[in-house]
Amino acid sequence: MRIIVVHPRMSVMGGGERVAIHSIKEALREGHEVYLATEEFDIDSFEDFFGVQGLFKNVRLLTYPPFRPIIRKAVLYQRLVYHQSRLRKIVSTRRAFDLILNTAEVANQPSARLPAIEYCYFPDYFSHLESDGLSGLWELYYRPAKIFYHNRVSHIDRLLAVSDFTRLFVRERWGRESTTLYPPCPIDLYDNLRIPKQNLVVTVGRMAPEKRMNIFLEIARKLPNVDFAIVGSIVAERRSHYDSLRAAAPSNVSFIVSPLRKVKELLGRAKVYVHCAQNEHFGITIVEAMAAGCVPVVNDSGGPREIVSDEVGYRWNNIDEAVGQVSNLILHEAVQKELSKAAASRAKDFGPDAFESGMGRVLREYA
């Protein structure tokens, strides 16, 4: 088959791009001819970042200039129109494709009379709708976008969900059934870590309000004799949030502004990984931490509930509960070691091989 993979923003280099990578790998392994529709991006830097040197030698790139807003308002709608016009042109001028595989959000699904597969991360997610002050105005602003998303869904034959949590959301929001296919987590990065564990507690993620790292600070404040570390990136437009986190942090909290892959030894040294985000659609960093032998202590909601069972870690609903769980792991080494071993074993269920195997089964349905 001739498969066109749609993923406009490869330059982001996050979890979604990892989904695109392993989808491409599996399609090539199955013997398909693979095209990639995307904005122009630095191929060498991308391949170096993910350790996939030479991947795009076997892929036909159909690139276009990166999106640049014309005005600073209504950027969402400018972006939707821009990508739709570019992607529609790519698909319409090359009518020999057999299948569209969209590994980006559903808004990027081009109009075409072709079988289409969509990998769903989280349907209709607009963070401003969750704000307290102007939620009515934001809902009015986003209403056309939500209608457009639903229209794009009608052009898709097969939906794949990043978790059972997302699968239920897809059913509720879009009225469609989907198949859960957990994302490919880079567990291989932690295969050879042989680092002694320390009384260190880590969290990883964007330093943005939805990650609720203020709760991580509160847990640290209640355990002043334990070292805590926040690893992640600063969201440019939310620099003030990062500054407020630093100002509020107790003395036992360190901040490491760096991609996780460059400080993976930190996870190797940590005994505990705490995840504070609520209703996360999955949680790749949780799996990475488990692969490094960290015991996960996660909010009892969303996708993390599917990752963390009682056999591998703890789930919590309030700060005091989380504090007690972290304290128990620090004080009782035997418990920590047993759960650490179980967590590392569980992480293997979410590796690239599992994802590629599942994607291969789906592609064979269309071959």
PyMOL commands that set and color helices and strands:
alter all, ss='L'
color gray80, all
select helices_A, chain A and resi 10-12+15-29+43-50+55-58+75-93+106-108+127-130+135-153+164-174+187-190+209-211+213-221+236-248+260-262+264-269+284-291+304-307+319-331+333-350+352-364
alter helices_A, ss='H'
color red, helices_A
select strands_A, chain A and resi 2-6+33-39+60-64+99-102+116-120+158-161+179-180+198-204+227-232+253-257+270-275+295-299+314-316
alter strands_A, ss='S'
color yellow, strands_A
deselect
rebuild
show_as cartoon
